[in-house]
Amino acid sequence: MSIPDIVRHPPFNITRASHVRYFVRDLDESLRFYTEVLGFVLSDLEDGIAYLRGIEESCHHSVVLMQDPARAGTAECIGMRVASEDDIAVAQAHVRGAGGTAEIVERPHQGLSLMTTFGKGTPPVELCASMPVLPRMLNNFVAQKGGRVLRLDHYQCAVPDVPSTVAKFMALGFRPSKYTLDEETRQVLSIFLSRKNNPHDLVLAGAMGPRLHHVAFVVSDLQAMLRAADIAANLGYGREVEHGPGRHGPPNGMFLYFRDPDGHRIEFILPPMQYIDPEDKPNVWESTDGVSLVPWGGGPPQRWREEMTRFDGHEAAGGPLARWTSLTDPRQDRTP
Ligand SMILES: [Fe+2]
């Protein structure tokens, strides 16, 4: 597969990854984990729904936790911001014209919002034009807890057909910052797609999908990761510190993965590098070139490779799961 050309003037303007909507079993327990361990700030709590933001975020929420035992452990959608309400109207026509679905939805604490799907096997994406603004808590040190999470950065989703999904999102202006090729087939196994000024808003990897592997949030430093892990242990979530701390390969991101009380996976990362200029080409790796994408340590546990959040109402199917596992640690993919 060749990567499609970059679309510099997309039909509407997606600006960044914005918010995730999770279903949870016990909202009190989830709130304890998100505020005390990870360090989110509670923006609003009403009707069994909690709205949370990181301490650097001024827009109302980046995480929505919805108490619903029947759907606990699933997600409703991932969210993206668009630049204006005009973009919502254009998006609705464009997505429908491309064979997807696009319905205006009423959301508390959000401006004009549009729930979209881009066809079978792709993650549902809610586009949002605006949110109320609340105080940033960055300099409110008294209010800061746990890992002092700063802001949402990206999603990683598993999809059964990477090439077709890449084409759909690149048609909307997403730009690749790096991708991994199967050494033999030259198929794209995973790709980092960006709309904002760093390497990732949406990571796509080939596996049974659509499923949400993780949502990544930026923290200030390693100490914030370690503090969150220590508090997780204090509160009985020590075994839910799933993988890391460790270092991904380029672009040198340090990481630590947690599982929340419903199994949703949260990644903490350090502030990513910039990725802005159009002549800055994506990095390309081959899956079996011997360069591990985790340069030290033992690689992720099996549950990290296999367990993911499903999207409510979206059947997950297909996908080369075995190949995807090699993306994190190519050693797993070699014939003994
Ligand atoms: Fe990530």
Residues whose N, C-alpha, C, O or C-beta is under 5 A from the ligand:
A	BS01	LIG	Q156 A216 E267
